[in-house]
Amino acid sequence: MKSNTKRQVVLLILLLVFLPAVAGAGAAERPELDPAAHRIVREGIAIELDVEPLRTTRGAAGELREGDIVHFRFRITDTNTGTPLSGVYPAAWMDRRPEGESSDPAICQDKVEAFIGGSLLSQPELDLNVYYVLALNDDASISVVDPLFGFGTTKLLDMIFLESPGEDWALTGDQATLYVSMPEAGRVAVASTSTWEVLANVDVGPRPSRVVLQGDEHYLWVGYDAPRTMPYWVEPRSSEASGVTVVDTRMRRVVREIPTGSGHHEIAFSGDDRWAFVTNQDDGTLSIIDVGKLEKIADVAVGREPVSLAYSAIAGAIYVTSREDSLITAVDAGSHQVVSRVETEPGLGQIKFAPGGRLALIVNTARDEVHVLDAASNRIVQTGDVEDGPDQVAFSDHLAYVRHRGSEIVLMIPLDQIGQEGLPVPVIDFPGGQRPFGRGSHPSLGDSIVQAPGATAVLVANPADQAIYFYKEGMAAPMGNFQNYGRQPRAVLAVDRSLRERSPGAYETIATLRRPGLYDVALFLDSPRTVHCFEVEVAEDPVLAAERRGPAVVRPLDAPTVALVGEKVSVRFQLVDPATEEPRTDLDDVRVLSFKVPGSDQRRQTAREVSAGVYEVEIVPERAGTYFVFVECGSLGLRINKTGFMVLKAKDATES
């Protein structure tokens, strides 16, 4: 997708509504500068900018350095009453000021006009009105993609590395923390969307799969299930090793394990978070848990092989689909009694309620059908014939999207045209790639279609194409795609980093400072019409500066390529200055990361210097497989993701 096209999609409202306002702002009275730093006053309104590091490099107190994760906050208040002003929707950008350029209101206005218009010739260093796209990959990683513009020829912003491949994920309401279940590791990763790093790994029981945050986000609920044959490194923590684990999100620790029944578990909550509902696929039951006491109080029979559930606030009930018994069971969230059973045909799959909570869409994968259920009457009011194994439903503000395993076609159903009994289900479609969705690796529990923030558009992850597509509603085909660099995106998620009103009158976002220099933080406000550039200085970081000059070269020394499981392997390498060819000696922060593909058995070790510039570690592969070895050295600006130098094949002694 071309950069200017995507920027225009995201900033379409600004372009159509605000651009005339920018032109008029120059002729209006200039803002009054307040003696306080980063504060202006105009027409009875004060605008104040705070830029505070969240994660800083080794800078002095109060200093901003390149590489810092910083928090931008615009406070907008009425100067007469001090009342915070809500709903004013500011837009902002951070642009590096050319050497010798002064702070000029006319130049500032020109910049803002160019930024709103999406000019390829004038792109800001940081756009504070953007979102990032995350892909849950088939290996032990999550790709972080900037969909608007990237660095050089790539749009890959960062990578989050996991202990093992992820299965499902949940994002907090403030979009600051991401939880990812890792079945092979028996853990849930807690990752920061500010630093794109894993902050903690929480042991949650065998084979964790579905992860769901309850409404107030106090607890994270994780479904776990021990198969009959467990991997030797995963020990069941309960004699009834199937149920849900409850994690305190503040403490990042398990507070309760609740056995519920056997089989895979889906999880939902009542609107007040008083009750948790958990399906037990092998037992054909719905467990009801008192959230306050963290105790199971009842099991309700809901038909053989319950596969999906959803809560309707309008009906005050939980709806469960069972694949084998072809039932849609409604259970009252207060009385816990079955209030309705709707019989259909075998093959039912996912159920999801459209915005509003009255109409639910239910796929029948075996019969290629989509049902529309009205929660007001607990009746199926419409059924649409589709094709090729519908398996996932997603919603935007105006459309329902239905994905198919056997096809690349995505169906769209207008939400304002369903719910009338007896009428056909209107369907339109677009190609969500080139290959059928089912040809990729095993599907994730996470959504593969999500709405793009700030746009009437969706993001579609196609694992078989190794790509994520951007579809603008009303178009015949996607406007473009983001390649996933050889990995299969099994699920997709959008992290919105645009300025959002987090509290009354406070508009905030988070970004990473990229380069040193003097910057303009350009602000545009429609009412009162204001264009202003705040001055911000970013200092150089010595480590990043050294990296720009070129890190040390890693030269393997007699590196083995094959090893036996359980035996020590000596890995030696030399660090050499790229300019002088001289060895880099006396370094005490040289570290080696080794792991088994796709990401298990990770081990970090500090290397010891055995001769001038030559460093050594000993690796013991614990299981057969392929191991990658990487080197890092912070003092040299040598980063792990740029230093892969060795691949080690570990074999059992019995292998020939």
GUZA-358218 format. One record per atom (N, C-alpha, C): residue in one letter; x, y, z. Coordinates in steps of 0.05 Angstrom, whole numbers, plus 5000, padded with zeros to 4 digits. Layout:
// GUZA-358218
AXYZ ...
This chain:
// GUZA-358218
M501749765000 M500050005000 M501750255000 K501150444983 K502750684982 K502350845007 S504550975016 S504451115042 S502451345042 N502351505020 N500551735020 N497651645020 T497051415006 T494351315005 T493351235033 K495051095048 K494351005075 K494051235094 R495751435092 R495551665109 R492951815104 Q492151825079 Q489651965073 Q487251815083 V487451555084 V485251395095 V484851465125 V487151455140 V487051495168 V486251785175 L487251975160 L486752255166 L484552375148 L482752205138 L480852305119 L479052525130 I478252485155 I476552695168 I477952955171 L480552935179 L482153175182 L482353315155 L482853165134 L483253275108 L480853425097 L478453295101 L476053415090 L474853635106 V475153615133 V473853805151 V475654025160 F478253955166 F479954135180 F481854295162 L482354195138 L484354335121 L483654625115 P481054685109 P480454965106 P480955125131 A480554995154 A481055135180 A483955205183 V485755035174 V488655095176 V489355335160 A488255355136 A488855585120 A487955845133 G485655825146 G484556065159 G485956135185 A487355945197 A488655995223 A490956185220 G492256195197 G494456375194 G493756665194 A491256725185 A490457005184 A489357095211 A488656905228 A487556975254 A489757055273 E488957145296 E490857245316 E492557015326 R495157075329 R496956865339 R496556805368 P497056555376 P496656485405 P498556655422 E497556705446 E499156845466 E500956645480 L503556695480 L505456515493 L505556565523 D505156355538 D505256375567 D508056335577 P508856475598 P511556435609 P512156155616 A510055995624 A510555715630 A511455565606 A513155365609 A514255215587 A511955055573 H512055055546 H510154895531 H507254955537 R506655215538 R503855295544 R503155535527 I500855525514 I499855745499 I496955805508 V496156055504 V493456145511 V492256285488 R489756215481 R488456345458 R485356335462 E484156575459 E481256595460 E480056455484 G481456495507 G480356385532 G480956085536 I482655975519 I483255685522 I486255655525 A487155495544 A489955435549 A490555155539 I492855135525 I493754875516 I496554835527 E496954615541 E499554555553 E500554285545 L503054275537 L504254025529 L506253915549 D505953665557 D507853525573 D509053295557 V511753265558 V513053035545 V514752905566 E514052665575 E515352535597 E516352255589 P518752185595 P519751915589 P518351705605 L517551485592 L516551255606 L518851055611 R520351005590 R522750845593 R525050995581 T526951075596 T529151245587 T531751095584 T533451195567 T536151105566 T537751235588 R540251255587 R541951345609 R542251655609 G540151795604 G540252085603 G539952205631 A540552465633 A540252605658 A537352645664 A536752705690 A533952735698 A532652965682 G530352905671 G528853105656 G529753135627 E531852995619 E532853015592 E531552805574 L530752885550 L529752705530 L531952605512 R532152345509 R534252235491 R532952055470 E534452035447 E533551855427 E533351575439 G531251425430 G530751165440 G528951155464 D528351395476 D526551405499 D523651345490 I522251195507 I519351165503 I518051395519 V516651565505 V515651805519 V512551825517 H511551965537 H508652005540 H508052295532 F506452335511 F505552605503 F502852655515 R502552885528 R499952955539 R499353255533 F497153305520 F496153575516 F493853615535 R494053815552 R491953895570 R490554145559 I487954135555 I486554355543 I484354445563 T484454695572 T482654795593 T481655065586 D479455135599 D478255405597 D479855585617 T480955805608 T482655965625 T481056115646 N478456165641 N476856305660 N475956135683 T475155885677 T474055715698 T475855485706 G477955435689 G479655205694 G478354935686 T476054945673 T474654705665 T476054565642 P476654305645 P477754155622 P475854145599 L476954165574 L475254165550 L475353885537 S473053755536 S472853495525 S471853505496 G472553295481 G471453265454 G472453465434 V474953565436 V475953765417 V477753645396 Y478653395399 Y480053245379 Y482453385367 P484553425382 P486953545371 P488453345353 A490053445335 A491953275319 A494753385323 A496753215323 A499453305329 A501453125315 W503753255309 W506053115296 W508553215309 M510653055307 M513353145316 M515253135292 D516453375286 D518053395262 D520753515269 R522853395258 R525553495263 R526053755248 R526953955263 R527454215251 R530154215237 P530254295212 P532854315198 P534754505212 E537354435210 E539354605223 E539154895212 G539055085230 G538955365223 G536155475219 E534155295220 E531355395217 E530355495244 S529055725243 S528055845267 S525155765272 S524155835295 S521355775301 S519655995289 D518255925267 D516756125252 D513956025249 P511856175257 P509056085255 P508256025227 A509356165207 A508656105179 A509655825171 I512155775179 I513355505172 I511755285186 C510955345211 C509355145226 C506655095212 Q505355295203 Q502855265188 Q503255095163 D505455155148 D505954995124 D506354705130 K507754645152 K508254375160 K505554225166 V503854355181 V501354225188 V499654175163 E499554365145 E498054325120 E499154075105 A501754055104 A502953825090 A502353565104 F502453565131 F501953325146 F499153225143 I497253415144 I494453335141 I493953235113 G495153355093 G494853275066 G496153015058 G497952915076 G499352665070 G501452685049 S502852905047 S504852945026 S507152755030 L507952625008 L510252445009 L512852595013 L512852855004 L515253005006 L515653135033 S513653115050 S513853245076 S512453065097 Q514052865107 Q512952685127 Q514252745154 P512652745175 P513852805202 P515552575212 E517252635231 E518852435244 E516952245260 L515052355274 L513052205288 L510252305282 D508452125275 D505652205272 D504252105297 L503152295312 L501752225337 L498852165333 N498052105308 N495352035301 N495151765288 V496851575296 V497151325281 V496251085299 Y496250855286 Y495950605300 Y497950405289 Y498450195304 Y500249985295 Y498749715292 V499649555274 V498449295268 V500149075280 L498948895296 L500448675307 L499448415294 A501348235288 A500747975277 A501747765295 L499947585303 L500647355319 L501547135300 N504147065300 N505346905279 N505246605285 D505946455264 D506046165267 D508546075283 D510546245285 D512846185302 D512546335329 A514546335345 A514346455372 A514946755370 S513246895355 S513747185352 S511147325346 I511247585351 I509047775343 I510347995327 S509448035303 S510448255286 S508948515293 V510448735294 V509249005299 V509849165274 V507749245260 V507949375234 V506749655236 D508249845225 D507250125222 D505750135195 P503150155195 P501750145169 P501850405153 L502850625164 L502850875151 L505450935137 F507650905151 F510250945139 F512250795156 G514550715144 G516450555158 G519250675157 F521150515164 F523950595164 F525150495138 G525950675120 G527150585095 G525250435078 T525950185072 T524250025054 T522549825069 T522549835096 T520949645111 T518949785129 K516749655134 K514749765152 K514649605178 L516549415181 L516749265206 L517949445228 L516249505248 L517149695269 L518649545290 D517749305298 D519049165320 D518048875319 M519248705337 M518348435341 M518148375370 I516148225378 I515848135406 I516447835405 F518547745419 F519247465419 F518147315443 L516847085438 L515546935459 L517146675465 E516346545486 E517646295493 E516846065475 S514446075465 S513345885445 S511146025430 P510245905408 P508146035392 P505646105408 G504546335403 G502146435417 G499646315405 E497546285422 E495046175413 E492746375413 D492646545434 D490546745436 D491746985450 W490447215448 W491447455461 W489147635470 A489847815489 A487848005499 A489348265505 L488048485497 L489248755500 L487648915520 T489049055538 T487649215558 T486249455545 G484349565559 G482849795549 G484550035542 D486650085558 D488350305552 D490450235531 Q490349985521 Q492149885500 Q495049895508 A495649885533 A498349895543 A499549615547 T497849415552 T498849155560 T497448935543 L499048745533 L498048525517 L498748265531 Y496648095533 Y496947825545 Y496747615523 V498647425522 V498847225501 V499046955513 S497246765507 S497546495517 S499546335499 M501046165512 M503146005499 M502745715507 P501245555492 P500645285501 P503145115506 E505145125489 E507444955492 E509045025517 A509045275524 A510545365548 A508945345574 G506245315572 G504645305596 G504545575610 R504845785595 R504946055607 R503346255591 V502946495603 V501846725590 V503946945591 A504647055567 A506547275566 A505047535571 V506347715586 V505347975592 V507248175577 A506248305556 A507948465539 A507048765541 S509048945539 S508449225538 S508249325509 T506149475503 T505949585476 T507349855474 S508649935496 S510350175494 S513250105486 T514249885498 T516949805492 T517049565473 W514749445468 W514649195452 W516448975463 E516348955490 E517848755503 E516148595522 V516948335527 V515548175546 V516448245574 L514548325591 L515148415618 L515248185638 A513647985633 A513447755651 A512247515636 N512847275646 N511547035637 N510346895661 V507646855661 V506246755684 V505546465679 D506246285697 D505545995696 D502545975701 V501045865683 V498145855685 V496945575682 G498645365681 G497545095678 G498044985650 P497344735646 P498044595621 P496344695597 R497644735575 R496344795550 R494345025551 P495245265561 P493345495561 P492545575533 S490045645530 S489145725503 S487645985503 R485045985509 R483446225508 R484246415532 V484646675526 V485146875547 V483147095544 V481847175566 V479747375566 V480047555590 L480047815586 L479948005608 L477048055616 Q476448035642 Q473748115650 Q473448415647 G470948515649 G470348785642 G471948995657 D472448955683 D473949155698 D476949105697 E477748895683 E480548825678 E482148765703 H480748705725 H482148625749 H483348355747 Y481848175733 Y482847895729 Y483047835699 L485147685693 L485347555667 L484647265671 W482847155654 W481946885656 W483146725633 V484346495640 V485746325620 V484646045621 G483745945598 G482845675596 G485245495592 Y485445275609 Y487645085606 Y486444805604 D487944625590 D486944355586 D489244175581 A489543965598 A491643775595 A490743545577 P492043505554 P491343275537 P492243015551 R491342795540 R491942535552 R494942485553 T496342565532 T499242535532 T500542805533 M501742865556 M502943125561 M505843125553 P506943335542 P509843355538 P511243325565 Y513543205565 Y514943145591 Y515543395607 W515843625594 W516643865609 W514244015621 V511843925615 V509444055626 V508143865646 E508243935671 E507043775692 E504343885700 P502243705700 P499643795709 P499743895738 R498444125743 R498544235770 R496144165786 S494343995775 S491943915789 S491143645780 S489943485797 S488943225788 S486743255767 E485343475768 E483343535748 E484443755730 A486243675712 A487843875697 A486343985674 S484044105679 S482544235658 S480544435670 G480844685663 G479144895675 G480145165668 V479945355687 V480845625682 V482745705704 T484745865696 T486645985715 T485946285716 V485846395740 V485246685744 V487746825752 V488447035737 V490947185741 V490247465750 D491447555772 D491147835781 D492948005763 T491648185748 T493148335728 T495048545740 R494448635765 R496148825778 R498648695789 M498348465801 M500548315813 M501948135793 R500548075771 R501647895751 R502247615763 R500347525778 R500647255791 R497947115791 V498146845792 V495746685793 V494446705821 V491846755822 V490446765848 V488646515852 R487846375830 R486246145834 R486245975808 E486345705812 E485845515790 E483245385796 I481345385777 I478645285781 I478145065761 P478244805769 P477444595751 P474544615744 T473844595719 T471044625710 T470044385696 G471644245681 G470744015665 G472843975643 S472443765627 S474543695608 S473943825581 G476143845565 G475943955538 G476644255537 H476544355513 H477144635508 H475144815522 H476045055531 H474345235545 H474145505531 E471645605528 E471045875520 E470046025544 I470446285546 I469946445570 I468446695563 A466446765580 A465047015577 A464147105605 F463147355607 F462347465633 F459647595631 S458247615654 S455847775655 S456648065653 G454648245648 G455348525644 G456448665668 D455848565692 D456948685716 D459348535727 D460448345712 D462748195721 D462248025746 R459747985753 R459247815776 R459647525771 W458947445746 W459147155739 W460947115715 A462446905716 A464046815694 A462846555683 F462746525657 F461546295644 F463746145628 V464045885632 V466245735620 V465045485607 T465545445581 T464645195568 T466644975573 N465644725574 N467344485576 N466644305552 Q468244315531 Q467544205505 Q467043905507 D468743755521 D468443465522 D466043375540 D465443535560 D463343465579 D460543565570 G460443755551 G457943865542 G456544035563 T458144175579 T456944345601 T458044625600 L456444795614 L457245075618 L457645115648 S460045175657 S460645225685 S460045515692 I458845565715 I458245835724 I459945885749 I461446105748 I463346165770 I462646435782 D462646435809 D462246675824 D464946825824 V465047055811 V467547205808 V468547315834 G466747395852 G467547505878 G468847295895 K467847045895 K468846835911 K470846655896 L470946685869 L472646515852 L472046225857 E469446155857 E468645885861 E466545805840 K466745555831 K464645455813 K462145385829 I459845485820 I457345435835 I455445245820 A455745205794 A453845035779 A455044955752 D453944735742 D454444645714 D451744615701 V451444725677 V449044715662 V449544555636 A447844355630 A448044205605 A447244385582 V449044395562 V448444575539 V448744425512 G448944155513 G449144005488 G451943915483 R452243705467 R454843585462 R456643775445 E459043795454 E461143955441 E460444255439 P460144385462 P459844685460 P462444815451 V462144985431 V464545095418 V464845395420 S462645535426 S462745825427 S460645935445 L461046175456 L459046305473 L459346605471 A457146745477 A457147035476 A454947135494 Y455447365506 Y453547485525 Y452047715511 S449347725516 S447647935506 S446748105530 A447448355530 A446548535552 A443648595550 I442548595526 I439648655522 I438048425534 A438848175529 A437347945539 A438147875567 G440547965576 G441547895602 G442147595604 A443047485582 A443447195580 A446047125565 I446946885570 I449346775556 I448346575536 Y449346585511 Y448546415490 Y450846225482 V450245965481 V452245765476 V451545595451 T453345565433 T452945385410 T454345125414 S452844905408 S454044635410 S454144515382 R456544425374 R456944335347 R455544075341 E455743875359 E454743615353 E451643595357 D450643715378 D447743705383 D446243925368 S447544095354 S446344305338 S444444475354 L445244555379 L443544715396 L444744985401 I442945185403 I443645455414 I442145475440 T443745475462 T442545475489 T442845745501 A440645865511 A440746125525 A440446075555 V442346175571 V442246145600 V442146415612 D440046455629 D439746715643 D442146775661 A443347015658 A445747075673 A445247105703 G442747165710 G442147205739 G441246955753 S439246815741 S438146575753 S439646325746 H441246335725 H442946115716 H441145885705 Q438745945698 Q436945745687 Q436945765656 V436445535643 V436145535614 V433545665607 V433545875591 V431146015583 V430345945554 S432145835539 S431445765511 S433445565500 R432345385484 R434045205468 R433045215439 V434745295421 V434045315393 V435445095378 E434044925364 E435144705349 E435644785320 T437944715310 T438644775282 T439644515270 E441844525256 E443144295243 E445944265254 P447044015255 P449743975265 P451844145249 G453944225264 G456044375251 G456244665260 L454744745281 L454845015290 L457645095299 G458345345296 G460945445304 G460745695320 Q462245905312 Q462446145327 Q459846305328 I459246415352 I457046605355 I458146875364 K457247095352 K458047365360 K455647545358 F455347725378 F453247925377 F454248175362 A452548285345 A453048535331 A452948765351 P454048995345 P453749225362 P450849275370 G450349315396 G447649345406 G446749115422 G447848865416 G447348635433 G444648495428 R443248565407 R440648425401 R440948205381 L442348265359 L442548065337 L445247925338 A445147665337 A447647505337 A447947365310 L450347345300 L450947185276 L452346925285 I451346705274 I452346445281 I453046295255 V455546195254 V456346045230 V455845745233 N455045615212 N454945325211 N457045245190 T459345155200 T461645095182 T461044855165 A459544655175 A459044415160 A457044455138 R455044625142 R452944665123 R453144925107 D455345075111 D455845315096 D453445515099 E452745565125 E450545745130 E451345955151 V449946175151 V450146385172 V447346445182 H446946405208 H444346455221 H444346735234 V442046865234 V441647105249 V439647045271 L440547075296 L438947025320 L438047285333 D435547315338 D434447545352 D434247475382 A435847615399 A435747555428 A433247645441 A431747825428 A429247915440 A427147695439 S427247525419 S425247305417 S426547035419 N429147025421 N430646765421 N429846585398 R429746705374 R429146565350 R431146625328 I431646435311 I433146485287 I431246615267 V431846855259 V429947005242 V430847005213 Q433446945208 Q434346935180 Q436646725178 T436846605155 T439146425149 T440046475121 G442746525119 G443946575093 G445746345084 D445546275058 D447246065047 D449846195038 V452046085048 V454746185040 V456345945029 E458945965028 E460545755015 E463045705031 D464245465027 D466945405035 D467645435064 G465845335082 G466545315110 G466845575125 P464745725129 P464945975145 P465845905174 D467846055184 D468845985211 D469246215230 Q469346465220 Q469746695237 Q467946925229 V467047065250 V465347305246 V466647535259 A466647765246 A467648015257 A465748245250 F465948465265 F464148685260 F465748955257 S464849125240 S465549405240 S463049555250 D462949815248 D460649965257 D458149905240 H458549835215 H456249805197 H456049535183 L458149365185 L458149115170 L458948885188 A457848645181 A458948395191 A460748275170 Y462948155179 Y464848025160 Y464947725167 V464747555147 V464847265151 V467147155135 R469047025149 R471346895137 R470746605131 H472146485111 H471646215103 H474346055102 R474245815112 R476745645111 R477545575083 G475545505066 G476245405040 G476345605018 S476445855025 S476446065005 S477846315015 E478746484997 E479946745004 E477846965005 I475346894998 I473247084997 I472147145025 V471847405030 V470647505055 V467847615048 L465847515062 L463147615058 L462447845076 M460948035066 M460048265082 M456948275083 I455948315107 I453048325111 I452348595124 P450848775110 P450149025122 P448348985147 L449149105169 L447749065194 L445049195195 D444649405179 D442049535179 D440049395161 Q440849165149 Q439049015131 Q438548735141 I439148685167 I438548415178 I436748455202 G435548235210 G433748225234 G430848215227 Q430148235201 Q427348215193 Q426747935184 E425047795200 E424547515195 E423447465167 G424447255154 G423447175128 G424947305105 L426347525109 L427747645087 L430447515083 P431347515058 P434047395053 P436247555066 V438447425072 V440747555083 V442347685060 P442547955059 P444048075038 P447048035041 V448347965019 V451247895021 V452748024998 I454948145004 I456848244984 I459548134993 D461548154975 D464148024983 D466448174971 F468848104980 F471348194969 F473447984974 P475647984958 P477747784962 P479647864984 G479847705004 G481647765027 G484447645023 G485347654998 G488047544992 G487847374966 Q489947214963 Q490147044939 Q489646754944 R490046664969 R489846384976 R487746344998 P486346114998 P484446065019 P485646085047 F484046195066 F485046235093 F485845975106 G484545755100 G485145495112 G487645365103 R489045475083 R491545355074 R493945435091 G493545615109 G495745695127 G496145495149 S497745565169 S498145385192 S495645375208 H495545205229 H493145175245 H492145445254 P489545485253 P488445755260 P488845825289 S489046075294 S489146175322 S486346215332 L486046235359 L483546305371 L482946605368 G485046765362 G484747045359 G483347115332 D482347365331 D480947455307 D482847495284 S482047425260 S483647485237 S482647725221 I480347835230 I479248075217 I478548265240 V479648515239 V479048715260 V478648985246 Q477149155259 Q476749425248 Q479249595252 A479949745231 A482249935233 A481350175249 P482950265268 P482150505284 P481850755267 G479750905273 G479351155260 G478651145230 A477650915221 A477050885193 A474850685189 T473250725168 T471250525160 T472650315143 A474350155156 A476049965142 A476749745162 V477649515151 V478449295167 V481249195158 L482549055177 L485048915172 L484448625171 V485448485150 V484948205146 V487548055145 A487947865163 A490347705164 A489947445148 N491547405127 N491347165111 N493947005115 P493846795132 P496346645138 P497646525113 A495946425094 A497146295071 A498646485053 D497746735052 D499146945037 D501447075052 Q501747015078 Q503747145095 Q503447445093 A500947545094 A500447825091 A497947915106 I497848175111 I495448295124 I494348495104 Y491848485098 Y490548655078 Y488948875091 F488949105078 F487449335087 F485149375067 Y482649335078 Y480349365062 Y478649605071 K478249785053 K476550025057 K473749965049 E471749995067 E469049925061 E468050085037 G466649945019 G465650054995 G467449994971 M469849894975 M471649834953 M471149544943 A471949484919 A471649224907 A473749024916 A475949134926 A478248964934 A479849124954 P481648984969 P483349134988 P485049344975 M485549564989 M487149784978 M490049714978 G490949524994 G493749444994 G494149235016 N496649175021 N497348975041 N499949035054 F500448915077 F502948935091 F504148645092 Q506448615080 Q507748355081 Q508748295110 N508748035117 N509447955144 N512147825145 Y513847875125 Y516647795126 Y517047495131 G515647335115 G516047045115 G514546905137 R513147045154 R511546915175 R508646915169 Q507146715180 Q504346695175 Q502746845197 P501347055191 P499747195211 P497147045218 R497146905240 R494846745247 R492546905260 A493247145270 A491247325281 A492347605278 V490547805279 V491348085275 V490048255297 L491448465305 L490548645326 L491548925319 A489949125326 A490749405321 A491149545348 V493449665352 V494049825376 V493950115368 D491950255379 D491450535371 D493250715387 R495050855373 R496851045386 R496051335379 S493751375368 S492951655363 S492251795389 L492352065388 L491652215412 L488852155420 R488552065445 R485951995455 R485452135482 E482952205487 E482252335512 E482152125534 R484252115550 R484451915572 R482952005597 S482852265601 S481352385623 S480352645613 P478452775627 P477253025616 P479353235609 G479453315584 G481253515574 G484153435571 A484753175575 A487553085573 A487652885549 Y489252965528 Y489452805504 Y492252695503 E492452425502 E495052295507 E495652085486 T498252025483 T499151805468 T502051745476 I503151525465 I505851435471 I507351395445 A509951465445 A511551435421 A514551405429 T516151305410 T519051275415 T520551495400 L522251635414 L523951845401 L526051705384 R526251795359 R527851635340 R530751755336 R530952015334 R533552135328 R534052375345 P536552445350 P537152695365 P536652935348 G536253165361 G535853415346 G533853595359 L533353825346 L531354015355 L528753965340 Y526553935354 Y524053855342 Y521854065346 D519954065327 D517454205331 D515253995336 V513854025358 V511453865362 V509154035352 A508153975328 A506154135315 A503354045323 L501754245333 L499054195342 L497054325324 F494954185318 F492754305303 F490154265319 L488654475324 L486154465338 L484054625321 D481754505317 D479754625299 D478354855313 S477654825338 S476055025351 S476955075380 P478055315386 P478655525367 P480955455349 R480855555325 R482855475305 R485655555313 T487255345318 T489855385329 T491955205315 V494055335306 V496355185296 V498755295311 H500155115325 H502555205340 H504554975341 C507155055341 C509354865343 C510854915370 F510754715387 F512254715412 F515054615406 E517054735419 E519754655415 E520654445435 V521854225425 V522754005442 V525453925432 E527353885450 E530053805443 E530553515451 V531653355434 V532353075439 V535353035438 A536452935459 A539352905461 A540252645448 E542852635441 E543952385430 E544452185451 D544051925445 D544751715463 D547351585453 P549351565470 P551951465461 P551851185449 V550251005461 V550050735451 V548850735423 L546650875419 L545350885393 L547151025372 A548651225382 A550551365364 A552651175354 A553651005373 A555650815365 A554550615345 E551950545349 E550750355330 E550450475302 R549850735301 R549650865275 R552350865261 R554550895276 R557150895264 R557950615255 G556550415264 G557150135257 G557949975281 P556449765287 P557249595310 P559649425304 A560549295325 A562849115321 A561948885303 V563948765290 V563448535273 V563848285290 V561948095287 V562147845301 V563347635282 R565647525289 R567047325273 R567047055287 P565546855277 P565546595290 P568346465287 L569146315308 L571746175308 L571245885311 D571545725290 D571145435291 D568545365303 A566445505295 A563745455306 A562745185297 P561945005316 P560844755308 P558044785296 T557244605279 T554544615267 T552844385276 V554044175289 V552543945298 V553443895327 A551543815344 A552143745372 A550343525381 L551143395403 L549443185414 L547943295438 V545443205441 V543743295462 V545043225489 G545143425507 G546243375534 G549243425536 E550643475514 E553543515516 E554143805512 K556343895525 K557144175523 K558344235495 V557644465485 V558744565460 V560044835466 S562644865459 S564045115463 S563645295438 V562545525443 V562045725422 V563845955426 R565646005407 R567546215409 R567346405385 F567746665390 F567546865369 F569347095377 Q569947255357 Q571647495361 Q570047745354 L570247955370 L569048205364 L571148395354 V570748505331 V572748665317 V571548935309 D573049155313 D572249415305 D572049425274 P569749505263 P569449495234 P571249685219 A572149895232 A573850105219 A576750035220 T577749935243 T580549895246 T581449605245 E579449425246 E580049135247 E581349055273 E581449235292 E582649165318 E580649015335 P581448815351 P579648675369 P578548855390 R576048815398 R574848965420 R575148805446 T576848915463 T577648765487 T576348875512 D576548725534 D575848805561 D572848895563 L571148745549 L568248795550 L566948605570 D565348715588 D564048545608 D561048525604 D560048625581 D557148605576 D556548455550 V558348275543 V557848105519 V556047875527 R553747855515 R551847645522 R551147485497 V550447225502 V549647045481 V546846945487 L545146955467 L542446845468 L542346595450 S541446375461 S541046135445 S538246035450 F536945925430 F534245805434 F533745605412 K531945425418 K531045215400 K528745315383 V528945285357 V526845375339 V524245215346 P521845355349 P521445635341 P521945845362 G522545765387 G522945975407 G523145865436 S523345595439 S523445475465 S526345455475 D526645365499 D529245305511 D531145555509 Q530045795513 Q531646035512 Q533646045535 R536046125529 R538046155550 R539846395543 R540246575562 R542046795559 R544446755577 Q546846795566 Q549346755581 Q551246985576 T552747055597 T554947245594 T557447105584 A558547215562 A560947085551 A563447185565 R565447015568 R567947095581 R570047125559 E571847315563 E574047365544 E576247165550 V577047015530 V579146805533 V581746895521 S581747085503 S584147205492 S583247475480 A585147615468 A584547895459 A582147905440 G579948005450 G577548035434 G576047775427 V576947555439 V575747295434 V574047225459 Y571447155454 Y569647105476 Y568446825472 E567646705495 E566746425494 E564446375514 V562646205506 V560546095524 V560345795518 E559145655536 E558545365532 E555545325532 I554645195511 I551745145507 I551244845509 V549144775524 V548344495527 V545544465515 P545244365491 P542544315480 P541144095495 E538744155505 E537243955522 E535443775505 R534843865481 R533043695464 R534043715435 A533343515420 A534043505392 A532543725377 G533943845357 G532744055341 G534744255332 T533744465320 T535544675309 T535644905329 Y538045005335 Y538445225354 Y539645465339 F538645705345 F539845945336 F541546075358 V543746195351 V545446325370 V545946615361 F545546805380 F545747085375 F547647215396 V548847445388 V550647585406 V549647865410 E549947975434 E549348255439 E551448385457 C551848645454 C553648795471 C552749085472 G551449155494 G550349425495 G552349645492 S554749615503 S556649825502 S557749875474 L557349685456 L558149715428 L555849775410 G553349785422 G551049825404 G550449575388 L551349345397 L550949095383 L548448965393 R546348935375 R543748845383 R543248555373 I541748415389 I541248135383 I540048095355 N538048265348 N536648215323 N538348285298 K540848365303 K542648415280 K545148245279 T545248045297 T547847905300 T547547605298 G545447495286 G545347205284 G547747105268 F549346925281 F551746835267 F552146535267 M550346385280 M550846105282 M548145945283 V548045725269 V545845535271 V547045265279 L545845155301 L546944905312 L544744695311 K545444465300 K543544245298 K544144045320 A542244005339 A542643825361 A541343555354 K542843335358 K541843065352 K542042895377 D540242695378 D540542495399 D542842315393 A544042195413 A546342025409 A545741785392 T543141705391 T542441465376 T542141525346 E541941785339 E541741855311 E544341805296 S544041715272 S546341665255 S547541915244 
